Amino acid sequence: KMLSLIKSAPKIKYDVITFMGGGNDSGSKDAPTDKYAPIYKEAKDRKPKLIVAMTNPTKINHPKQKTRYPSNEKLAQHVRDNYSTLGADMLIDVNKIFSEDKYFKDDKVHLHMSQGFPKLRDLWIQEVLPKIPKSLSEKKKDFK
């Protein structure tokens, strides 16, 4: 599904494209790592100034989460191991950072709107803005 969404996106010049690896809509209980390469290729073909790969937040550091969704951890590891080969310029390892319950909804899988997403946004700003061309980083006030 993600590949078709990217292909249907307007054919404009993107400054930064960010992917968070995950298993939603994969149609598989296994880690669908083979679906990543065409997605990153489509992004690379758009010639952005920067492609950012982010691991999915699986709470690997949380003792009760390690075996709950093993395919999600495999996806995170695939992104960790292959982000450069896939065509990304940098990696943000969200998976290793989001381990506290407060960042997740009650299902302990999806990020919480009031805690998880703001932290994700701040992390992206902290990690990505210093790496983008100065002409874009001068507009960083627009990212909040």
Summary of the structure (lengths in Angstrom):
residues: 144
radius of gyration: 15.4
end to end distance: 28.3
largest distance: 44.5
contacts: 395
relative contact order: 0.16
helix: 47%
strand: 10%
